[in-house]
Amino acid sequence: MTDYARQYRDLRGRVIDLVRDLDDAQVNAVAPATPEWRIRDIVAHLTGVCADVLAGNLGGVATDDWTGKQVTDRRDVPFDELLKEWEEKGTAIEAAMPDFPPIAAGQMVTDSVTHEQDIRGALDTPGGRDSDALDGAFRWGAMVLDGSEPLRLESEAGTANVGEGEPVATVRTSRFELVRSYTGRRSLDQMRGYDWEGDPRPERLVLAIFTPRETPLVE
């Protein structure tokens, strides 16, 4: 069984170490992958997810309104206090996560992986690409992608199948690229440019709640 709690704990510590000593300009830098959010807004969202899950505030979970309120409620909170809240709420989440349904725990890790990379893009500081959390996101996404047309995903980390039955196509690229594709951080043209066997189906690499970017994002 995937240890999502450990993956999340390691990721949270890694991101907090990354952002703890940022100056004001860096904290307010806009992430290219999320042009409506600054780094502090992304951290506010990550913190707010923990707070809302612990409080049972799951109405509209994962919608723009739900995530947007997490950001606006913390817009004026000093950044160091925001990190303290994430440490407090995140620690409680990690203790509770083994009791979460695996589909929910995997979604939380995948969201956090996505936003770690969004922050790293804003700072031009690559990292976390060989983490257990990114591998967890890769495998979780393969389980929940639309499998009505079965696909085979091949990366340096191994193979994962989407859907049941004989794959209609195989895509070969890095695990990192596939995880970024899941959450709409790649354009259809970028995904079409991966190594495909069979007719490319880039739209099948995107989770249902996301849409692909209109313009390329190279990281």
C-alpha positions, -999 to 999 in steps of 0.1 A, spaced: 0 0 0 13 35 -9 24 55 21 8 88 12 13 102 47 51 98 45 51 112 9 31 142 20 53 148 51 85 147 31 71 170 5 58 195 30 92 196 48 109 201 15 87 230 4 88 247 37 126 245 36 126 260 1 104 290 9 111 298 45 138 324 39 124 340 7 124 378 6 93 398 -1 99 400 -38 103 362 -41 72 355 -19 52 377 -42 66 362 -74 39 349 -98 42 313 -107 42 308 -145 21 276 -142 -6 295 -121 -5 331 -134 -33 342 -110 -13 330 -79 19 342 -63 41 319 -43 24 330 -11 -10 323 -26 1 287 -34 13 282 1 -20 297 14 -39 271 -7 -17 242 5 -24 254 41 -61 260 35 -65 225 21 -52 210 54 -74 233 75 -105 226 54 -100 188 55 -95 188 92 -126 210 97 -147 188 74 -153 218 51 -155 198 19 -185 214 2 -173 223 -33 -140 205 -27 -114 212 -54 -136 238 -71 -122 273 -79 -145 288 -52 -132 264 -26 -95 269 -33 -100 307 -39 -114 312 -4 -84 295 11 -62 321 -6 -84 352 1 -89 342 38 -51 343 42 -42 372 19 -31 394 48 -15 368 70 23 373 74 42 347 55 59 332 85 26 328 103 12 311 72 41 286 73 34 280 110 -2 272 102 8 248 75 32 231 99 5 227 125 -23 217 102 0 196 80 13 176 110 -23 168 119 -31 158 84 -2 134 83 -14 117 114 -49 113 100 -40 104 64 -35 67 70 -73 66 77 -82 85 45 -96 66 15 -66 60 -7 -82 79 -36 -85 110 -13 -50 107 1 -36 102 -34 -54 133 -46 -40 154 -18 -5 142 -25 -9 148 -62 -22 184 -56 7 191 -34 32 177 -59 17 199 -85 21 230 -64 56 222 -53 66 223 -89 46 255 -95 66 271 -67 98 258 -81 89 272 -115 84 306 -100 118 304 -83 135 287 -113 147 261 -88 142 226 -101 139 198 -76 117 171 -62 115 153 -95 128 120 -82 107 122 -49 85 94 -37 56 119 -37 60 125 -74 60 88 -80 29 85 -59 13 112 -80 23 94 -112 7 61 -102 -24 77 -86 -30 97 -118 -28 66 -139 -56 50 -118 -80 79 -121 -74 92 -156 -102 86 -181 -97 50 -191 -124 47 -217 -96 44 -243 -69 24 -225 -34 38 -226 0 26 -215 22 52 -198 59 44 -201 86 64 -182 120 59 -166 101 49 -134 83 21 -151 50 14 -168 14 22 -157 -18 13 -175 -48 36 -178 -81 17 -181 -85 -20 -188 -79 -40 -219 -54 -37 -247 -41 -1 -249 -50 19 -280 -18 39 -277 14 40 -257 31 72 -246 67 75 -236 81 104 -217 94 113 -183 74 106 -152 77 144 -144 62 153 -177 33 129 -172 25 143 -138 26 179 -151 3 168 -179 -23 153 -155 -30 187 -140 -31 208 -171 5 222 -169 12 212 -205 -5 223 -237 -20 197 -261 8 204 -286 34 197 -259 17 164 -250 12 155 -286 50 159 -290 57 130 -266 68 97 -281 36 80 -290 30 45 -304 -4 46 -320 -25 77 -326 -16 104 -300 -44 111 -275 -30 140 -255 -64 149 -240 -64 116 -222 -34 126 -202 -54 153 -184 -74 147 -152 -111 155 -156 -111 186 -134 -83 203 -153 -79 217 -188 -47 218 -208 -27 251 -211 -33 270 -243 4 279 -245 35 257 -239 52 257 -205 87 244 -205 103 235 -171 
